[in-house]
Structures are given as C-alpha cells and as structure tokens.
Amino acid sequence: MGLFETINEDLKTAMKEKNADKLTALRAVKSELLLLKTSGAGKEINEQDELKVLQKMVKQRKDSAEIYKNKGREDLYEKEMTEADYISAYLPEQMSDEELTEAVAEIISETGATSLKDMGKVMSTASKKLAGRAEGKLIAEKVKQLLS
C-alpha cells in the first residue's frame, strides 16, 4: 500500500476516533500530495517526491512552532509540534549523528573530494543517497565539517 492509501486509511481512523489534531495534520498531508500529483505534467510521482513533501511539511511545522514559542504562544506551539509528530510518523527513521558521519565520509571517498571546492559534487550524491533519512541542512554541515 502506497503512502497516499495509508494516509486515506489513517484519515478514516482519525475521523472515527474524533482525533482533531491528527485529522488536521493528515488532511494537510493529503492536500499536499494531491497538489504534487496534479501539478506534474503527467509525470508519475515516486516515493522520493512524497518524502520530500513530508519533510518540507515537518520543517514548516517546526519553524512555525519555534516562532510561536518565541512569541509566548505555548498553545499554538504545542499544536504545531503535535502536527509535526503526526507527519513525522510517515517518514523513514532519521539517521543518527554517527551513521550520518559514516555515510558522508563514504560518499566523500567515493567522489574523491578533497576540499570545500568539491562540496557541490558531494552534496549532489549525498542528497540522493540519504533522501528522507537526513535533512539537507545536517548533510551540508557534515560535509563542511569533514572537508575542512
């Protein structure tokens, strides 16, 4: 069963349970996935595209939550973090710091990178290999750290 079908099933379950927060998060995910499907010029979307959408949504929720926390709006902070948690459940498990360091070091040796000038080449390969399992920002930090 694909992600879209899983979301639909979980939507039905959330409706039956009357779980408003989960329902809101899942409706947002379904909406984004529908937009992705209809925006492509007949292009079939793959799992990697779906994961990018989910990651983007989690990042948006966390950024909003941080702003709410800074402005003293704990109620909205909690709501955004709850939604981020519900959406994160559909993402593959994120890599630990050690796993990310090992993976990036391996990619650096594969690409033959020796300095920060080669960062683009390393990031291109790393982004493809680690998609969905690590945020781009974290990958970039590791690449900089290991190349400098």
Secondary structure in CASP SS format (residue, H / E / C, confidence):
PFRMAT SS
TARGET T0000
AUTHOR 0000-0000-0000
METHOD secondary structure of the structure
MODEL  1
M C 1.00
G C 1.00
L H 1.00
F H 1.00
E H 1.00
T H 1.00
I H 1.00
N H 1.00
E H 1.00
D H 1.00
L H 1.00
K H 1.00
T H 1.00
A H 1.00
M H 1.00
K H 1.00
E H 1.00
K C 1.00
N C 1.00
A H 1.00
D H 1.00
K H 1.00
L H 1.00
T H 1.00
A H 1.00
L H 1.00
R H 1.00
A H 1.00
V H 1.00
K H 1.00
S H 1.00
E H 1.00
L H 1.00
L H 1.00
L H 1.00
L H 1.00
K H 1.00
T H 1.00
S H 1.00
G C 1.00
A C 1.00
G C 1.00
K C 1.00
E C 1.00
I C 1.00
N C 1.00
E H 1.00
Q H 1.00
D H 1.00
E H 1.00
L H 1.00
K H 1.00
V H 1.00
L H 1.00
Q H 1.00
K H 1.00
M H 1.00
V H 1.00
K H 1.00
Q H 1.00
R H 1.00
K H 1.00
D H 1.00
S H 1.00
A H 1.00
E H 1.00
I H 1.00
Y H 1.00
K H 1.00
N H 1.00
K C 1.00
G C 1.00
R C 1.00
E H 1.00
D H 1.00
L H 1.00
Y H 1.00
E H 1.00
K H 1.00
E H 1.00
M H 1.00
T H 1.00
E H 1.00
A H 1.00
D H 1.00
Y H 1.00
I H 1.00
S H 1.00
A C 1.00
Y C 1.00
L C 1.00
P C 1.00
E C 1.00
Q C 1.00
M C 1.00
S C 1.00
D H 1.00
E H 1.00
E H 1.00
L H 1.00
T H 1.00
E H 1.00
A H 1.00
V H 1.00
A H 1.00
E H 1.00
I H 1.00
I H 1.00
S H 1.00
E H 1.00
T H 1.00
G C 1.00
A C 1.00
T C 1.00
S C 1.00
L H 1.00
K H 1.00
D H 1.00
M H 1.00
G H 1.00
K H 1.00
V H 1.00
M H 1.00
S H 1.00
T H 1.00
A H 1.00
S H 1.00
K H 1.00
K H 1.00
L C 1.00
A C 1.00
G C 1.00
R C 1.00
A C 1.00
E C 1.00
G H 1.00
K H 1.00
L H 1.00
I H 1.00
A H 1.00
E H 1.00
K H 1.00
V H 1.00
K H 1.00
Q H 1.00
L H 1.00
L H 1.00
S C 1.00
END
